[in-house]
């Protein structure tokens, strides 16, 4: 099964944008090793790497609900929880750094839930369009996981340390308009207009005197010093995640979370 689709979008300037689309809608585009592997490959594809602009979008009701909690439970039960966590969280963090280092301006268009580690895909984007029903929410407190995906490695620099900590303590749901007020999103629109707004954003940037000027601005913001700091913090997130994933209380939290979800879906 293919979990990612890509297409090239020609622009009036003669340049192109590459659209990368998460297509595993039936699983809310959860961040499995298979999806993350395909996403990393799509971002690293020579066509994408040479495209000045990238649109990251998703099919279905939700952009992504983060890691597949049921697969984490199975990994704990099977005795390979640390290996699975290292794989998933490591791949996610590699994708985040890949996006920050990319010689492309990445515009993410997200609808519905952006929860758990999928926040990192938004945080690593250069511009963000959210649908009116979109929201960002950590959910780590609910299952007993340590935060990953940049919730502690990147978010404090974007909205302040106290507010970022509060998101974890209270499992804060950040609605689309609040995300825009916080600077986590640039536009909010209807779900039907998401792609058009992302393309409008790209066309607006594409009127610049030269793409190199845009990329230079990105490279100056995400310079080697800032990237090294983020990489160190992401490594700390992964270490904390792997430490907690094997705790009995974490498994109990996961079981309770999945049980409640099954009741809600009935």
Buried (B, 14 or more C-beta within 10 A) or exposed (E): EEBBBBEEBEBEEEBBBBBBBBBBEEBBBBBBBEBBBBBBEBBEBEEBEEBBBBBBBBBBBBBBBBBBBBBBBBBBEEEEBBEBBBBBBBBBBBBBBBBBEBEBBBBBBBBBBBBBBBBBBBBBBBBBBBBBBBBBBBBBBBBBBBBBBBBBBBBBBEBEEEBBBEBBEEBBBBBBEBBBEBEBBBBBBEBEBBBEBBBBBBBEBBEEEEBEEBBEEBBEEBEEEEBEEBBEBBBEBBEBBBEBBBEEEBBEBBBEBBEEEEEEEE
